[in-house]
Amino acid sequence: MRINAKYKTIIFAFLMAFSISFFISFILVSINFGYSSEFLPKWLKIWSQAFICAFFGAYFFPRVIQKIMGKIVFIEKPSKITKPLP
């Protein structure tokens, strides 16, 4: 499949939001409601809502976080200096 590179960010955000919202909503609906005859309708409703939130988060948060990360200075922990053998 060949897709124009300008769509890379939006496709990445879509796939991340799709997979993460799928997984998290499934687990949380399972924990909170259990497996009953209403599980699938509840899960699909909650998943659709979670996906919308996750998509906007996956699209906009990395940009903000990259700006924040650019302001942080990371340093290497100095290693122990060993004395040279004679």
Backbone bond lengths (Angstrom), bond angles and torsions (degrees), N, CA, C in turn:
res aa  C-N    CA-C-N  psi(-1)  N-CA   C-N-CA  omega(-1)  CA-C   N-CA-C  phi
1 M - - - 1.441 - - 1.524 108.29 -
2 R 1.313 116.19 131.23 1.458 121.18 -179.85 1.520 108.72 -117.57
3 I 1.331 115.87 124.21 1.463 122.17 -178.93 1.523 107.62 -131.43
4 N 1.307 115.52 142.98 1.458 121.81 179.03 1.534 109.67 -56.89
5 A 1.318 116.45 136.66 1.472 122.56 -176.50 1.522 112.67 -62.12
6 K 1.331 118.14 -22.73 1.465 119.23 -178.64 1.533 111.77 -67.30
7 Y 1.332 117.89 -15.60 1.456 121.56 179.11 1.531 113.06 -94.12
8 K 1.310 117.24 3.99 1.464 121.45 -175.22 1.531 112.21 -58.65
9 T 1.323 118.19 -46.51 1.468 121.95 -176.96 1.519 111.32 -63.87
10 I 1.303 116.86 -44.74 1.463 119.79 -176.59 1.527 111.30 -71.66
11 I 1.319 117.90 -35.59 1.463 120.27 177.29 1.523 110.51 -68.92
12 F 1.335 116.28 -40.52 1.459 119.91 176.51 1.528 110.26 -60.78
13 A 1.333 117.59 -47.11 1.463 121.44 -179.93 1.530 110.52 -61.21
14 F 1.336 116.69 -41.66 1.461 120.53 179.34 1.528 111.19 -61.64
15 L 1.323 116.97 -48.72 1.464 120.63 -177.92 1.527 112.34 -66.17
16 M 1.321 116.66 -39.76 1.464 119.78 177.50 1.525 110.57 -65.02
17 A 1.324 117.18 -46.41 1.461 120.93 -179.88 1.522 110.99 -63.66
18 F 1.323 116.64 -41.27 1.457 121.30 179.91 1.519 110.84 -60.23
19 S 1.326 116.40 -51.85 1.463 119.99 -174.91 1.526 112.56 -70.96
20 I 1.314 117.65 -42.68 1.465 119.92 -177.94 1.526 110.87 -69.92
21 S 1.328 117.64 -43.47 1.467 119.35 179.43 1.525 110.98 -65.87
22 F 1.330 117.05 -36.06 1.467 121.61 176.36 1.525 110.12 -59.14
23 F 1.309 116.12 -51.98 1.455 122.27 -175.82 1.533 112.01 -65.88
24 I 1.322 116.93 -52.12 1.464 120.53 -175.39 1.526 111.26 -66.54
25 S 1.332 117.90 -43.40 1.459 119.06 -179.54 1.525 111.39 -65.20
26 F 1.326 117.32 -37.37 1.465 120.36 178.00 1.523 110.77 -62.05
27 I 1.319 116.20 -47.22 1.473 120.43 -179.19 1.523 110.99 -63.77
28 L 1.338 117.40 -46.31 1.462 119.87 -176.65 1.522 112.69 -69.04
29 V 1.323 118.22 -37.98 1.464 120.14 176.54 1.528 109.42 -66.86
30 S 1.320 117.24 -38.48 1.468 120.53 177.33 1.529 111.32 -60.81
31 I 1.320 116.03 -44.31 1.460 120.70 -178.81 1.530 111.32 -68.27
32 N 1.334 116.18 -45.27 1.463 120.04 -173.03 1.522 114.33 -80.73
33 F 1.316 118.72 -31.94 1.461 120.62 -175.36 1.517 113.62 -116.78
34 G 1.321 118.30 -17.33 1.457 120.67 -177.38 1.523 110.76 73.18
35 Y 1.314 115.15 -179.94 1.461 120.47 -178.75 1.519 108.78 -96.68
36 S 1.314 115.97 106.62 1.457 121.40 178.01 1.527 107.94 -135.39
37 S 1.312 116.09 -173.64 1.462 119.72 179.48 1.529 111.49 -67.60
38 E 1.324 117.81 -19.33 1.461 121.88 -179.81 1.529 112.73 -93.50
39 F 1.322 116.44 -0.37 1.459 119.64 -175.79 1.524 112.27 -58.99
40 L 1.318 118.32 -53.56 1.459 121.70 -175.19 1.530 112.48 -61.36
41 P 1.346 119.78 -48.92 1.473 118.04 178.25 1.530 113.43 -61.36
42 K 1.335 116.54 -40.40 1.475 119.77 178.82 1.520 110.40 -64.84
43 W 1.325 115.27 -45.40 1.461 118.93 -177.97 1.528 111.54 -63.60
44 L 1.317 117.91 -44.39 1.470 120.20 -180.00 1.522 111.84 -63.27
45 K 1.323 117.01 -37.58 1.471 119.62 177.88 1.529 110.34 -66.62
46 I 1.314 116.37 -47.33 1.461 120.61 -179.02 1.530 110.53 -66.86
47 W 1.326 117.48 -39.05 1.455 120.81 179.01 1.523 111.46 -62.67
48 S 1.324 117.37 -42.00 1.464 119.20 179.81 1.527 110.94 -62.99
49 Q 1.313 116.86 -39.04 1.468 120.26 177.49 1.526 111.14 -69.03
50 A 1.318 115.52 -41.79 1.468 120.22 179.78 1.525 110.92 -65.56
51 F 1.327 117.15 -37.51 1.458 120.33 179.93 1.524 111.42 -62.59
52 I 1.312 117.42 -43.16 1.469 120.56 179.62 1.523 110.27 -60.01
53 C 1.321 116.94 -46.39 1.471 120.66 178.45 1.527 110.92 -64.39
54 A 1.324 116.38 -44.49 1.464 120.80 -177.60 1.526 111.51 -65.41
55 F 1.327 117.72 -36.40 1.462 120.34 -179.58 1.525 111.12 -63.32
56 F 1.318 116.64 -48.34 1.462 118.72 179.13 1.523 111.47 -64.81
57 G 1.329 116.69 -37.39 1.455 119.83 176.27 1.518 112.54 -65.02
58 A 1.329 116.52 -43.68 1.472 120.70 -179.13 1.524 111.83 -68.88
59 Y 1.313 116.90 -24.55 1.467 120.37 -179.65 1.531 112.00 -84.93
60 F 1.336 117.22 -42.43 1.463 120.13 -173.33 1.532 114.38 -95.64
61 F 1.327 119.08 -35.66 1.460 120.55 -176.16 1.527 114.00 -60.17
62 P 1.338 120.07 -42.37 1.465 117.74 -179.78 1.523 113.62 -57.96
63 R 1.308 117.71 -34.54 1.474 120.41 178.62 1.523 111.01 -64.83
64 V 1.315 116.14 -44.86 1.467 120.82 179.58 1.521 110.11 -66.91
65 I 1.312 116.26 -43.88 1.464 120.45 -178.16 1.523 110.98 -65.13
66 Q 1.338 118.11 -37.49 1.469 121.03 177.06 1.527 110.70 -61.81
67 K 1.322 117.45 -39.17 1.466 120.50 177.90 1.529 110.75 -64.67
68 I 1.316 115.98 -42.57 1.466 120.21 178.41 1.529 109.94 -64.26
69 M 1.338 116.73 -44.56 1.466 120.94 -179.71 1.529 111.27 -62.51
70 G 1.321 116.88 -31.48 1.457 120.19 178.81 1.519 113.05 -67.09
71 K 1.324 117.49 -20.92 1.465 121.88 -179.48 1.522 112.61 -91.69
72 I 1.310 117.08 -8.27 1.467 121.28 -179.64 1.527 108.97 -92.46
73 V 1.310 115.16 134.38 1.454 120.50 177.28 1.529 107.53 -100.10
74 F 1.306 115.84 117.68 1.454 121.29 179.18 1.523 108.95 -97.04
75 I 1.325 114.78 137.82 1.461 119.48 179.69 1.524 108.72 -125.51
76 E 1.296 114.75 153.85 1.459 120.94 175.76 1.518 108.38 -84.48
77 K 1.317 115.90 141.03 1.458 120.16 175.25 1.523 107.15 -72.34
78 P 1.334 116.26 127.97 1.466 117.71 -179.96 1.529 110.72 -64.17
79 S 1.304 115.04 136.79 1.464 118.96 178.80 1.522 108.59 -82.99
80 K 1.327 114.91 160.63 1.462 119.69 177.60 1.518 108.93 -66.45
81 I 1.297 114.45 132.64 1.463 119.21 179.17 1.528 107.02 -88.55
82 T 1.287 114.95 122.61 1.463 118.72 178.72 1.521 109.04 -98.06
83 K 1.307 113.65 146.54 1.458 118.87 178.93 1.530 108.31 -75.40
84 P 1.312 117.19 136.79 1.465 118.57 177.71 1.529 110.71 -67.81
85 L 1.276 115.46 145.34 1.463 120.07 177.99 1.522 109.40 -75.39
86 P 1.349 115.95 144.42 1.486 118.68 -178.99 1.492 112.64 -72.68
